[in-house]
Amino acid sequence: MALDFATLFPNGVLHYLVGGLLIGLATVAIYLGTGIAAGASTFLESTLSYVSDRDRFQQFRFVQSRGWRLVFTAGIVLGAAAYTALSGDDWFVTEVSTTRLFVGGVLVGVGTRVGKGCTSGHGICGVGSLSDASLLNVATFVLVAAGTAHVLLAMGVSP
Amino acid sequence: MSDPGAGADGRHPLFMPLIFVGGLVFGVGLAVSRMARPEVVLDFLQFEDFGLLFVMGGAALVAGPVFHLATRSGKRAPLTDRVYDLRRKTLDSNVLLGGVVFGVGWGISGICPGAAYASVGIGNWPILAGIAGMFVGAYGQGVARDLLRD
């Protein structure tokens, strides 16, 4: 198999690049205005602070940021919805099973919180900051995820 | 904070609007790139389509220079008076352990937090099971770590 462009990028690269630049632009706008390197996964714990009395979730850093993290997340949902509605893109429903989504979600919830960040916090802000913790975390989760996805593929789990 | 433009809660009146608009653009980016679709992430992880490198790479390449230049400037952010600094967390075993657990979950499902929120916006209602799972996981790790600490 030749490793030519069409093999590596069967769907082209333009929409990936434009999407990535927009995500970077949003991250930079929030950072320049507020000094905050916004990640998406702290929202999980900061939102739990509304409903759990546990000291862990009642930490100041979660309680004082939970309002804006809710607004940030609502913006992400509405931005994706507005784009889909206005661009004429088809609405999308995944064929990945609910079980896979739920089990994967639980592990993502554990892993991002134990590991101090996710694809945005470590992957964009941390890697952009050349943080050794983020570079190690991202290399780890990409390699492990690729291995896991290949194991599922070999087991015939689809989709 | 004695910012004359600060609202009653001590926050600048433009703080929340900026966060919201930033979230909107972030969500548009995840929809445009198709990273909000679990299938696209799984295609990347199964080496069918490497385009996702341009999403994470493109975003990090925009953010990186701005983070460094702002930090070097020694200035403060106008809406919060926070000093610009780099996002550098302490490197410990949790960073590695969390990366492994996150990686298994990402590989099973093709979803990560930001892309999952955007996935709701593109109409992908089954993703709610994944987001519910994330909350269960985030809560469970909190309880487990409290138990381990005692």
Contacts between the chains, C-beta under 8 A, distances in Angstrom:
chain1	res1	chain2	res2	distance
A	8	B	49	7.8
A	8	B	50	4.9
A	9	B	49	6.5
A	9	B	50	6.2
A	9	B	51	5.2
A	10	B	48	7.2
A	10	B	49	5.5
A	11	B	49	5.8
A	11	B	51	6.0
A	12	B	51	7.3
A	13	B	51	5.5
A	13	B	54	5.3
A	15	B	32	5.8
A	15	B	33	6.1
A	15	B	34	6.5
A	15	B	51	7.9
A	16	B	33	5.2
A	16	B	34	7.6
A	16	B	51	4.0
A	16	B	52	6.5
A	16	B	53	7.8
A	16	B	54	3.9
A	16	B	55	5.2
A	16	B	58	7.5
A	17	B	54	4.5
A	17	B	55	7.8
A	17	B	58	5.3
A	18	B	29	7.9
A	18	B	32	5.6
A	18	B	33	7.3
A	19	B	29	4.6
A	19	B	30	6.6
A	19	B	31	7.5
A	19	B	32	4.0
A	19	B	33	2.4
A	19	B	34	7.3
A	19	B	35	6.6
A	19	B	55	5.5
A	19	B	58	7.7
A	20	B	29	6.9
A	20	B	33	6.1
A	20	B	54	5.3
A	20	B	55	4.0
A	20	B	56	6.7
A	20	B	57	6.6
A	20	B	58	2.7
A	20	B	59	4.7
A	20	B	62	7.9
A	21	B	29	7.5
A	21	B	58	5.1
A	21	B	59	7.3
A	21	B	62	6.0
A	22	B	25	5.6
A	22	B	26	7.5
A	22	B	28	5.7
A	22	B	29	3.3
A	22	B	32	6.3
A	22	B	33	8.0
A	23	B	25	7.8
A	23	B	26	5.6
A	23	B	29	3.7
A	23	B	30	6.7
A	23	B	33	7.4
A	23	B	55	6.9
A	23	B	58	7.6
A	23	B	59	4.2
A	24	B	29	7.9
A	24	B	58	6.1
A	24	B	59	3.8
A	24	B	60	7.1
A	24	B	61	6.9
A	24	B	62	2.8
A	24	B	63	5.2
A	25	B	25	6.1
A	25	B	29	7.7
A	25	B	62	6.2
A	26	B	22	4.6
A	26	B	23	7.3
A	26	B	24	7.8
A	26	B	25	3.9
A	26	B	26	3.9
A	26	B	29	6.5
A	27	B	22	7.5
A	27	B	26	7.2
A	27	B	59	6.5
A	27	B	62	7.3
A	27	B	63	4.9
A	28	B	62	5.9
A	28	B	63	5.7
A	28	B	66	4.7
A	29	B	18	6.8
A	29	B	21	7.3
A	29	B	22	5.2
A	29	B	25	7.1
A	30	B	18	6.4
A	30	B	19	6.3
A	30	B	22	4.0
A	31	B	63	7.3
A	31	B	66	6.7
A	31	B	67	6.6
A	31	B	70	7.1
A	31	B	77	7.8
A	31	B	84	7.7
A	32	B	66	6.9
A	32	B	70	6.5
A	32	B	77	6.9
A	33	B	14	7.3
A	33	B	15	7.6
A	33	B	18	4.6
A	33	B	77	6.2
A	33	B	78	6.5
A	33	B	79	4.8
A	33	B	80	7.9
A	34	B	15	6.5
A	34	B	18	6.8
A	34	B	19	7.4
A	34	B	77	5.2
A	34	B	79	5.1
A	34	B	80	4.8
A	34	B	82	6.7
A	35	B	76	7.0
A	35	B	77	3.4
A	35	B	80	5.5
A	35	B	82	3.2
A	35	B	83	6.7
A	35	B	84	5.4
A	35	B	85	7.5
A	36	B	77	7.8
A	36	B	80	7.3
A	36	B	82	7.2
A	37	B	67	7.2
A	37	B	86	8.0
A	37	B	87	3.9
A	38	B	19	7.8
A	38	B	22	7.1
A	40	B	112	7.6
A	40	B	113	4.1
A	40	B	114	3.4
A	40	B	117	6.7
A	41	B	112	7.9
A	41	B	113	4.2
A	41	B	114	7.8
A	41	B	134	7.8
A	41	B	138	7.9
A	43	B	113	6.9
A	43	B	117	7.9
A	44	B	113	6.8
A	44	B	134	5.6
A	44	B	135	5.9
A	44	B	137	8.0
A	44	B	138	3.8
A	45	B	138	5.5
A	45	B	142	7.1
A	47	B	135	7.6
A	48	B	135	6.9
A	48	B	138	6.3
A	48	B	139	5.8
A	48	B	142	7.3
A	52	B	139	7.0
A	52	B	142	7.8
A	54	B	142	6.2
A	54	B	143	7.4
A	54	B	146	6.9
A	55	B	146	7.7
A	56	B	142	4.5
A	56	B	145	7.1
A	56	B	146	5.9
A	57	B	142	6.2
A	67	B	16	7.8
A	68	B	15	7.1
A	68	B	16	6.4
A	68	B	19	4.8
A	71	B	16	5.6
A	71	B	19	5.1
A	71	B	20	5.2
A	71	B	23	6.7
A	72	B	19	5.1
A	72	B	20	7.4
A	72	B	22	6.8
A	72	B	23	4.3
A	72	B	26	7.7
A	73	B	23	6.7
A	73	B	117	5.2
A	74	B	20	7.3
A	74	B	23	6.6
A	75	B	19	7.1
A	75	B	20	4.7
A	75	B	21	7.0
A	75	B	22	6.7
A	75	B	23	2.0
A	75	B	24	4.6
A	75	B	26	6.9
A	75	B	27	6.2
A	76	B	23	4.9
A	76	B	24	7.7
A	76	B	26	5.3
A	76	B	27	3.9
A	76	B	30	6.9
A	76	B	114	6.4
A	76	B	117	4.4
A	76	B	118	5.3
A	76	B	121	7.1
A	77	B	27	6.3
A	77	B	117	5.4
A	77	B	118	6.9
A	77	B	120	5.0
A	77	B	121	4.4
A	78	B	23	7.6
A	78	B	24	6.2
A	78	B	27	6.5
A	78	B	121	6.4
A	79	B	23	6.4
A	79	B	24	3.7
A	79	B	25	6.3
A	79	B	26	6.4
A	79	B	27	2.6
A	79	B	28	4.4
A	79	B	29	7.9
A	79	B	30	7.9
A	79	B	31	7.1
A	79	B	118	7.3
A	79	B	121	6.7
A	80	B	27	4.1
A	80	B	28	6.8
A	80	B	30	5.9
A	80	B	31	4.1
A	80	B	36	5.8
A	80	B	117	7.8
A	80	B	118	3.9
A	80	B	119	7.4
A	80	B	120	7.5
A	80	B	121	2.9
A	80	B	122	5.2
A	81	B	27	7.7
A	81	B	120	7.9
A	81	B	121	3.7
A	81	B	122	7.1
A	81	B	123	7.8
A	82	B	24	7.2
A	82	B	27	7.9
A	82	B	28	7.2
A	82	B	121	7.8
A	83	B	27	7.3
A	83	B	28	4.6
A	83	B	31	4.3
A	83	B	32	6.4
A	83	B	121	7.9
A	84	B	31	5.9
A	84	B	121	6.8
A	84	B	122	4.9
A	84	B	123	6.7
A	89	B	31	7.3
A	89	B	122	7.6
A	91	B	122	6.4
A	91	B	123	3.4
A	92	B	36	7.6
A	92	B	37	5.7
A	92	B	119	7.9
A	92	B	122	4.8
A	92	B	123	5.8
A	92	B	124	5.4
A	93	B	123	6.4
A	93	B	124	5.6
A	93	B	125	6.7
A	93	B	126	6.6
A	94	B	37	6.7
A	94	B	38	5.0
A	94	B	39	6.4
A	94	B	119	7.6
A	94	B	124	5.3
A	94	B	126	5.6
A	94	B	127	6.8
A	95	B	39	7.1
A	96	B	38	4.8
A	96	B	39	7.0
A	96	B	42	7.3
A	96	B	109	6.5
A	96	B	110	6.2
A	96	B	126	7.5
A	98	B	126	5.5
A	98	B	129	4.5
A	100	B	108	5.6
A	100	B	109	5.2
A	101	B	38	7.3
A	101	B	109	5.2
A	101	B	111	6.4
A	101	B	126	6.0
A	101	B	127	6.4
A	101	B	129	4.6
A	101	B	130	3.7
A	101	B	133	6.9
A	102	B	129	4.5
A	102	B	130	6.3
A	102	B	132	6.7
A	102	B	133	4.2
A	103	B	105	7.6
A	103	B	108	6.0
A	103	B	109	7.2
A	103	B	133	6.7
A	104	B	105	4.5
A	104	B	106	7.0
A	104	B	107	7.8
A	104	B	108	3.9
A	104	B	109	2.4
A	104	B	110	7.4
A	104	B	111	6.0
A	104	B	130	6.4
A	104	B	133	6.9
A	105	B	105	6.9
A	105	B	109	6.3
A	105	B	111	6.4
A	105	B	116	7.4
A	105	B	129	6.9
A	105	B	130	3.8
A	105	B	131	6.4
A	105	B	132	6.7
A	105	B	133	2.5
A	105	B	134	4.6
A	105	B	136	7.5
A	105	B	137	6.7
A	106	B	105	7.0
A	106	B	133	4.2
A	106	B	134	7.3
A	106	B	136	5.3
A	106	B	137	4.1
A	106	B	140	7.3
A	107	B	101	5.4
A	107	B	102	6.9
A	107	B	104	5.3
A	107	B	105	2.8
A	107	B	108	6.9
A	107	B	133	8.0
A	107	B	137	6.3
A	108	B	102	5.7
A	108	B	105	3.9
A	108	B	106	6.3
A	108	B	109	7.1
A	108	B	111	6.5
A	108	B	112	6.2
A	108	B	113	6.9
A	108	B	130	7.7
A	108	B	133	7.3
A	108	B	134	5.5
A	108	B	137	6.5
A	109	B	105	7.8
A	109	B	133	6.3
A	109	B	134	3.8
A	109	B	135	6.4
A	109	B	136	6.4
A	109	B	137	2.3
A	109	B	138	4.2
A	109	B	139	7.7
A	109	B	140	7.4
A	109	B	141	7.1
A	110	B	98	7.7
A	110	B	101	5.2
A	110	B	102	7.8
A	110	B	105	7.6
A	110	B	137	4.2
A	110	B	138	7.3
A	110	B	140	6.5
A	110	B	141	4.5
A	111	B	98	4.8
A	111	B	99	6.9
A	111	B	100	7.2
A	111	B	101	3.4
A	111	B	102	2.9
A	111	B	103	7.1
A	111	B	104	7.5
A	111	B	105	5.8
A	111	B	137	7.6
A	112	B	98	6.7
A	112	B	102	5.4
A	112	B	112	7.7
A	112	B	113	6.3
A	112	B	134	7.9
A	112	B	138	7.7
A	113	B	98	7.2
A	113	B	137	7.4
A	113	B	138	5.1
A	113	B	141	5.1
A	113	B	142	7.4
A	114	B	94	5.3
A	114	B	97	5.8
A	114	B	98	3.7
A	114	B	101	6.5
A	114	B	141	5.7
A	114	B	145	7.8
A	115	B	94	6.3
A	115	B	95	5.5
A	115	B	96	7.7
A	115	B	97	6.9
A	115	B	98	1.9
A	115	B	99	5.0
A	115	B	101	7.2
A	115	B	102	5.7
A	116	B	89	4.7
A	116	B	94	6.8
A	116	B	95	6.1
A	116	B	98	6.5
A	117	B	89	6.7
A	118	B	102	6.9
A	118	B	112	5.5
A	118	B	113	5.0
A	118	B	114	7.0
A	119	B	56	6.8
A	119	B	112	4.3
A	119	B	113	7.4
A	119	B	114	6.3
A	119	B	115	7.1
A	120	B	112	7.9
A	120	B	113	7.4
A	120	B	114	4.8
A	121	B	87	7.1
A	122	B	89	7.9
A	123	B	56	5.2
A	123	B	59	7.8
A	123	B	60	6.9
A	124	B	56	6.8
A	124	B	59	4.6
A	124	B	60	5.1
A	124	B	63	5.4
A	125	B	63	6.1
A	125	B	67	7.2
A	125	B	87	4.2
A	126	B	87	5.1
A	126	B	88	7.4
A	126	B	89	6.9
A	127	B	56	7.8
A	127	B	60	4.5
A	127	B	64	7.3
A	128	B	59	8.0
A	128	B	60	4.6
A	128	B	61	7.7
A	128	B	62	7.9
A	128	B	63	3.7
A	128	B	64	3.5
A	128	B	66	7.9
A	128	B	67	5.2
A	128	B	87	7.6
A	129	B	64	7.1
A	129	B	67	5.3
A	129	B	68	7.6
A	129	B	86	3.7
A	129	B	87	4.6
A	129	B	88	5.7
A	130	B	64	7.1
A	130	B	86	7.6
A	131	B	86	6.8
A	131	B	87	6.2
A	131	B	88	4.2
A	131	B	89	6.5
A	132	B	88	7.8
A	132	B	91	5.2
A	133	B	88	6.9
A	133	B	89	4.6
A	133	B	90	6.5
A	133	B	91	3.9
A	133	B	92	7.9
A	133	B	95	4.8
A	134	B	87	7.2
A	134	B	88	7.7
A	134	B	89	7.0
A	136	B	91	6.5
A	136	B	95	6.0
A	136	B	96	6.5
A	136	B	99	7.1
A	137	B	95	5.0
A	137	B	96	7.4
A	137	B	98	6.9
A	137	B	99	4.3
A	138	B	99	7.5
A	139	B	99	7.9
A	140	B	96	6.0
A	140	B	99	3.3
A	140	B	100	6.0
A	140	B	103	6.2
A	141	B	99	4.5
A	141	B	100	7.5
A	141	B	102	4.7
A	141	B	103	3.8
A	141	B	106	6.2
A	142	B	103	7.1
A	143	B	103	6.9
A	144	B	99	7.0
A	144	B	100	5.3
A	144	B	102	7.9
A	144	B	103	2.8
A	144	B	104	6.0
A	144	B	107	6.7
A	145	B	45	5.2
A	145	B	102	7.9
A	145	B	103	4.3
A	145	B	104	7.3
A	145	B	106	4.1
A	145	B	107	3.8
A	146	B	45	4.8
A	146	B	46	7.7
A	146	B	47	7.3
A	146	B	107	6.8
A	147	B	103	7.8
A	147	B	107	6.8
A	148	B	45	7.6
A	148	B	103	6.6
A	148	B	104	5.1
A	148	B	106	7.6
A	148	B	107	2.7
A	148	B	108	6.0
A	149	B	42	5.8
A	149	B	45	3.6
A	149	B	46	5.0
A	149	B	107	4.3
A	149	B	108	7.9
A	149	B	110	7.8
A	150	B	45	7.6
A	150	B	46	6.2
A	150	B	47	7.9
A	151	B	107	7.8
A	152	B	107	7.1
A	152	B	108	6.7
A	153	B	46	5.4
A	159	B	39	6.8
A	159	B	42	7.7
